[in-house]
Amino acid sequence: MDRRSFLTTAGVAGAATLAAPAVARANTVEWKMTTAFPAGQPFYSTGPGSLSDFADRVRAMSGGRLDIQVYNGGELVPAFEGFDAVRQGIVQMNGWVSYFGAGKVPAAQFFGAVPFGMSTQGQNAWFYIGDGIKLWNEVYEPLGLVAMPIGATGVQMTGWFNKEINSIDDMKGLRLRIPGLAGKAYSRIGVDVKVLPGGEIFPALERGVIDAAEWVGPAQDKILGLNKAAKYYYTTGWHEPTTVTELTINKAAWETLDAELQAIVTNAAAACNVISHSWGEANNAAALKEFAASGTELRTLPTEVVESLRVEMDAVYEEMGAADPLFKKVMDNYFAFKAEHDVWADGSEKVWHSELRTAS
């Protein structure tokens, strides 16, 4: 090839190479995603496994073909209104926990947090191997939605209290921020249940508008500064053995994506589900030690209180199942899977943890 022919051929090839990004940009799908969580919150809003991390992963995996703009709670719509915004097609995606919409779809709470339910490992087994995600989408089909897990906290703390809890009587009249099914059990033992977005918890607790609040676990609670608003920090996480962040997608918008983009979204969400849980497991201990060193009183909820809540929770499940066939269908499937999973969990992980504590 002579020099002139080479330059002509190279010029054509170069033009094609330079034109490709312009073509890709022209074909970019731009979506909006609302969330129920405040800005700057690790796990939820920023950092590994967060909703912004999910958007970054989708962008990278799709070569920029799907560009998701994430709006934190209150930035585009109020924190708890993203779910309806997706239903109405105002935005294409929303990230929250399904118990925030308990009044809209009671059965969906089994995909968020289940009092006296399974661990993250068990919940994920139900989702990915059992019927969990299938049932999730069955529940949301009439609403024109597609859903999947996009985050998991692991076991949560009972929360922050401005007084010690020594008996069931100490719970009566207590103004406690707690969402979901657990709130119903608390109400039955005399607690005054409040539901607040994450960004409103600290000022409400600091000013005495509420007496106690649960959020997530030490690492996330530290970011909200809850240790500066209450003295006593209680476990156990009976109310949320794990809590799952829900990715809700407008079904009509979902069906406009090709198979490759749908696969990218699904796999990016699954990755963030695992990575977010890992972030909490890696960071909670350090935050807990910091709390203890700075004067926080670490406590365990009395057995009397936990057992009372278990009795009331069983009654809540029975009543809600009797009133709502869809709730009962999901509940029965969930607890049947849990019964099988417990055989393995009780003979492996729980025993291992018990022996480890004894040995140490």
C-alpha positions as CSV (number, residue, x, y, z in Angstrom):
1,M,0.0,0.0,0.0
2,D,1.5,3.4,-0.9
3,R,1.6,6.3,1.5
4,R,-1.5,8.1,0.0
5,S,-3.6,5.0,0.1
6,F,-2.6,4.2,3.7
7,L,-3.5,7.7,4.8
8,T,-6.9,7.6,3.1
9,T,-7.7,4.2,4.6
10,A,-6.5,5.3,8.0
11,G,-8.6,8.4,7.8
12,V,-11.7,6.4,7.2
13,A,-10.9,4.1,10.1
14,G,-10.2,7.0,12.3
15,A,-13.4,8.7,11.5
16,A,-15.4,5.6,12.3
17,T,-13.6,5.3,15.7
18,L,-14.3,8.9,16.6
19,A,-17.9,8.7,15.5
20,A,-18.7,5.7,17.8
21,P,-19.0,7.7,21.1
22,A,-21.4,10.1,19.4
23,V,-23.6,7.3,18.3
24,A,-23.5,5.8,21.8
25,R,-24.5,9.1,23.3
26,A,-27.4,9.4,20.9
27,N,-28.7,6.0,22.0
28,T,-28.3,6.7,25.7
29,V,-31.4,5.9,27.8
30,E,-31.7,8.5,30.6
31,W,-33.7,7.5,33.7
32,K,-34.5,9.2,37.0
33,M,-34.3,7.3,40.4
34,T,-35.8,8.7,43.6
35,T,-34.9,7.4,47.1
36,A,-36.3,7.6,50.6
37,F,-32.9,8.2,52.1
38,P,-31.0,11.4,53.1
39,A,-27.9,12.6,51.1
40,G,-24.5,11.6,52.4
41,Q,-25.7,8.4,54.1
42,P,-23.2,5.5,53.5
43,F,-24.8,2.2,52.4
44,Y,-27.9,4.0,51.2
45,S,-26.8,7.2,49.4
46,T,-23.0,7.0,49.0
47,G,-20.2,4.5,49.0
48,P,-19.9,0.7,48.2
49,G,-23.3,-1.0,47.6
50,S,-25.3,2.3,47.7
51,L,-27.9,3.4,45.3
52,S,-25.4,5.8,43.7
53,D,-23.0,2.9,43.4
54,F,-25.7,1.0,41.6
55,A,-26.2,3.8,39.1
56,D,-22.4,4.0,38.5
57,R,-22.2,0.2,38.0
58,V,-25.1,0.3,35.5
59,R,-23.5,3.1,33.6
60,A,-20.1,1.4,33.5
61,M,-21.5,-2.1,32.6
62,S,-23.7,-0.7,29.8
63,G,-21.0,1.5,28.3
64,G,-23.1,4.5,29.1
65,R,-26.2,3.2,27.3
66,L,-28.3,3.5,30.5
67,D,-27.6,6.6,32.6
68,I,-29.5,6.8,35.9
69,Q,-29.7,10.0,37.8
70,V,-30.2,9.4,41.5
71,Y,-32.2,11.9,43.7
72,N,-31.9,11.5,47.5
73,G,-35.0,11.8,49.7
74,G,-36.7,15.1,49.3
75,E,-34.6,16.3,46.4
76,L,-37.1,15.6,43.7
77,V,-40.2,14.3,45.6
78,P,-40.7,13.9,49.4
79,A,-38.9,10.9,50.9
80,F,-41.8,8.5,51.0
81,E,-43.4,9.5,47.7
82,G,-40.9,7.9,45.2
83,F,-42.9,4.7,45.1
84,D,-46.0,6.5,43.8
85,A,-43.9,8.6,41.4
86,V,-42.7,5.3,39.8
87,R,-46.2,4.0,39.6
88,Q,-47.3,7.2,37.9
89,G,-44.4,7.1,35.5
90,I,-43.0,10.4,36.8
91,V,-39.7,8.6,37.4
92,Q,-38.5,5.2,36.3
93,M,-37.0,3.9,39.6
94,N,-37.2,4.2,43.3
95,G,-35.1,2.9,46.2
96,W,-36.7,2.5,49.6
97,V,-37.7,-0.3,52.1
98,S,-41.1,-1.8,51.3
99,Y,-42.5,-1.2,54.8
100,F,-42.6,2.5,54.1
101,G,-45.5,1.7,51.9
102,A,-47.2,-0.7,54.4
103,G,-50.5,0.9,54.0
104,K,-50.4,0.6,50.2
105,V,-49.3,-3.0,49.9
106,P,-49.2,-4.9,53.2
107,A,-47.9,-8.1,51.7
108,A,-44.8,-6.3,50.3
109,Q,-43.4,-6.0,53.9
110,F,-42.1,-9.6,53.7
111,F,-39.6,-8.3,51.0
112,G,-38.3,-5.6,53.4
113,A,-38.1,-6.6,57.0
114,V,-39.7,-9.5,58.8
115,P,-39.9,-9.5,62.7
116,F,-38.5,-12.8,64.1
117,G,-37.7,-13.7,60.5
118,M,-34.6,-14.9,58.6
119,S,-31.1,-13.5,58.5
120,T,-29.7,-11.9,55.4
121,Q,-28.4,-15.3,54.3
122,G,-31.8,-16.9,54.6
123,Q,-33.6,-13.9,53.0
124,N,-31.3,-14.0,50.0
125,A,-31.8,-17.7,49.7
126,W,-35.6,-17.2,49.6
127,F,-35.2,-14.4,47.1
128,Y,-32.8,-16.0,44.6
129,I,-33.4,-19.7,45.0
130,G,-36.9,-19.8,46.6
131,D,-40.1,-18.0,45.5
132,G,-39.2,-14.6,47.0
133,I,-38.6,-12.5,43.9
134,K,-41.3,-14.3,42.0
135,L,-43.8,-13.5,44.7
136,W,-42.5,-9.9,44.9
137,N,-43.3,-9.3,41.3
138,E,-46.7,-11.1,41.6
139,V,-47.6,-8.7,44.4
140,Y,-46.6,-5.7,42.3
141,E,-47.9,-6.8,39.0
142,P,-51.3,-5.1,39.5
143,L,-49.4,-1.8,40.2
144,G,-47.4,-2.0,37.0
145,L,-44.1,-2.4,38.9
146,V,-41.1,-4.7,38.8
147,A,-39.0,-5.1,42.0
148,M,-35.8,-6.7,43.2
149,P,-33.4,-6.4,46.2
150,I,-30.7,-3.8,45.9
151,G,-29.3,-3.7,49.5
152,A,-29.3,-5.6,52.8
153,T,-28.4,-4.2,56.2
154,G,-28.0,-7.4,58.1
155,V,-29.4,-7.6,61.6
156,Q,-30.3,-4.2,63.0
157,M,-30.3,-2.7,66.5
158,T,-33.4,-2.1,68.6
159,G,-32.4,1.5,68.7
160,W,-31.6,4.6,70.7
161,F,-33.6,5.4,73.9
162,N,-33.5,8.3,76.3
163,K,-34.2,6.0,79.3
164,E,-33.4,2.5,80.4
165,I,-35.8,-0.2,79.6
166,N,-36.1,-2.7,82.5
167,S,-39.6,-4.1,82.0
168,I,-42.6,-4.1,79.8
169,D,-44.0,-1.2,81.8
170,D,-41.2,1.0,80.7
171,M,-42.4,0.6,77.1
172,K,-45.9,2.0,77.8
173,G,-46.4,5.4,76.3
174,L,-42.9,5.5,74.8
175,R,-42.8,7.6,71.6
176,L,-40.8,5.3,69.3
177,R,-39.8,5.8,65.7
178,I,-40.3,2.4,64.2
179,P,-41.8,1.5,60.7
180,G,-43.3,-1.7,59.4
181,L,-44.8,-4.8,60.9
182,A,-42.8,-4.4,64.1
183,G,-44.6,-1.2,64.8
184,K,-47.9,-3.1,65.1
185,A,-46.4,-5.3,67.8
186,Y,-45.0,-2.3,69.7
187,S,-48.4,-0.6,69.5
188,R,-50.0,-3.7,71.2
189,I,-47.8,-3.4,74.2
190,G,-48.5,0.3,74.6
191,V,-45.8,2.0,72.6
192,D,-46.7,5.2,70.7
193,V,-45.4,4.4,67.3
194,K,-44.1,7.1,64.9
195,V,-42.9,6.7,61.3
196,L,-40.3,9.3,60.2
197,P,-37.9,9.5,57.3
198,G,-34.2,9.1,58.2
199,G,-33.4,12.8,57.8
200,E,-36.0,13.7,60.5
201,I,-34.9,11.2,63.2
202,F,-32.1,13.2,64.8
203,P,-34.0,16.5,65.3
204,A,-37.0,14.7,66.6
205,L,-35.0,12.7,69.1
206,E,-32.8,15.6,70.2
207,R,-35.8,17.9,70.7
208,G,-37.8,15.3,72.6
209,V,-40.5,15.0,70.0
210,I,-39.9,11.3,70.3
211,D,-38.3,9.3,73.2
212,A,-36.6,6.6,71.1
213,A,-35.8,5.7,67.6
214,E,-34.3,2.8,65.5
215,W,-32.5,3.5,62.3
216,V,-30.1,0.7,61.1
217,G,-26.9,-0.2,62.9
218,P,-23.9,1.5,64.4
219,A,-22.1,2.6,61.2
220,Q,-25.2,4.2,59.7
221,D,-26.5,5.5,63.1
222,K,-23.2,7.3,63.6
223,I,-23.6,9.3,60.4
224,L,-27.0,10.6,61.6
225,G,-25.4,11.5,65.0
226,L,-28.0,9.5,67.0
227,N,-25.5,8.8,69.7
228,K,-25.6,12.6,70.4
229,A,-29.3,12.6,70.9
230,A,-29.8,9.6,73.2
231,K,-27.8,7.8,75.8
232,Y,-28.9,4.2,75.7
233,Y,-28.3,1.9,72.7
234,Y,-30.3,-1.3,72.6
235,T,-30.1,-4.6,70.8
236,T,-31.6,-7.2,69.9
237,G,-32.7,-6.9,66.3
238,W,-35.8,-9.0,66.7
239,H,-37.7,-6.5,64.6
240,E,-35.4,-6.5,61.6
241,P,-33.1,-9.6,61.4
242,T,-32.2,-8.1,58.1
243,T,-33.7,-5.2,56.2
244,V,-33.8,-5.2,52.4
245,T,-33.6,-2.1,50.2
246,E,-36.2,-2.4,47.4
247,L,-35.5,-1.3,43.9
248,T,-38.9,-0.6,42.3
249,I,-39.1,-0.1,38.5
250,N,-41.9,1.2,36.4
251,K,-42.9,-1.9,34.4
252,A,-43.7,-0.1,31.1
253,A,-40.3,1.6,31.3
254,W,-38.6,-1.7,32.1
255,E,-40.1,-3.3,29.0
256,T,-38.6,-0.7,26.8
257,L,-35.1,-1.9,27.8
258,D,-33.4,-4.5,25.7
259,A,-32.4,-7.9,27.3
260,E,-28.9,-6.8,27.8
261,L,-29.8,-3.6,29.8
262,Q,-32.3,-5.6,31.8
263,A,-29.6,-8.1,32.7
264,I,-27.2,-5.3,33.6
265,V,-29.7,-3.7,36.0
266,T,-30.6,-7.1,37.6
267,N,-26.9,-8.0,38.1
268,A,-25.9,-4.6,39.3
269,A,-28.7,-4.7,41.9
270,A,-27.7,-8.2,43.0
271,A,-24.1,-7.0,43.4
272,C,-25.1,-4.0,45.5
273,N,-27.3,-6.3,47.6
274,V,-24.3,-8.3,48.7
275,I,-21.7,-5.4,48.8
276,S,-23.9,-3.2,50.9
277,H,-24.3,-5.9,53.5
278,S,-20.6,-6.4,53.5
279,W,-20.0,-2.7,54.1
280,G,-22.1,-2.9,57.3
281,E,-20.4,-6.0,58.5
282,A,-17.0,-4.3,57.9
283,N,-17.9,-1.0,59.7
284,N,-20.3,-1.7,62.5
285,A,-17.8,-2.9,65.1
286,A,-15.7,0.2,64.9
287,A,-18.7,2.5,65.3
288,L,-20.0,0.4,68.2
289,K,-16.6,0.7,70.0
290,E,-16.6,4.4,69.4
291,F,-20.0,4.8,71.0
292,A,-19.0,2.8,74.0
293,A,-15.8,4.9,74.4
294,S,-17.8,8.1,74.3
295,G,-20.3,7.3,77.0
296,T,-23.1,5.4,75.2
297,E,-24.7,2.8,77.4
298,L,-25.0,-0.4,75.5
299,R,-28.0,-2.5,76.6
300,T,-29.9,-5.7,75.6
301,L,-33.7,-5.5,75.5
302,P,-35.0,-7.5,78.5
303,T,-36.2,-11.0,77.7
304,E,-39.6,-10.2,79.1
305,V,-40.1,-7.4,76.6
306,V,-38.9,-9.5,73.6
307,E,-41.1,-12.4,74.5
308,S,-44.1,-10.1,74.9
309,L,-43.3,-8.7,71.5
310,R,-43.1,-12.2,70.0
311,V,-46.6,-13.1,71.3
312,E,-48.0,-9.9,69.9
313,M,-46.2,-10.3,66.6
314,D,-47.7,-13.8,66.2
315,A,-51.1,-12.3,66.7
316,V,-50.4,-9.5,64.2
317,Y,-49.4,-12.1,61.6
318,E,-52.5,-14.2,62.2
319,E,-54.9,-11.2,62.0
320,M,-53.3,-9.7,58.9
321,G,-53.2,-13.1,57.2
322,A,-56.9,-13.7,57.9
323,A,-57.8,-10.2,56.5
324,D,-55.6,-10.3,53.4
325,P,-55.3,-13.5,51.2
326,L,-52.2,-12.1,49.4
327,F,-50.5,-11.3,52.7
328,K,-51.2,-14.8,53.9
329,K,-49.9,-16.4,50.6
330,V,-46.6,-14.5,50.9
331,M,-46.4,-15.1,54.7
332,D,-47.0,-18.8,54.4
333,N,-44.4,-19.2,51.7
334,Y,-41.9,-17.1,53.7
335,F,-42.3,-19.0,56.9
336,A,-42.3,-22.4,55.2
337,F,-38.9,-21.5,53.7
338,K,-37.7,-20.2,57.0
339,A,-38.6,-23.5,58.7
340,E,-36.4,-25.4,56.3
341,H,-33.6,-22.8,56.4
342,D,-33.7,-22.9,60.3
343,V,-32.6,-26.5,60.2
344,W,-29.4,-25.5,58.6
345,A,-28.9,-22.2,60.4
346,D,-29.5,-23.6,63.8
347,G,-27.1,-26.5,63.3
348,S,-24.4,-24.4,61.7
349,E,-24.1,-20.7,62.0
350,K,-25.8,-20.3,65.4
351,V,-23.8,-23.2,66.9
352,W,-20.6,-21.8,65.4
353,H,-21.2,-18.4,66.9
354,S,-22.1,-19.9,70.3
355,E,-18.9,-22.0,70.4
356,L,-16.8,-19.0,69.3
357,R,-18.1,-16.9,72.2
358,T,-17.5,-19.7,74.6
359,A,-14.0,-20.3,73.4
360,S,-13.2,-16.6,73.6
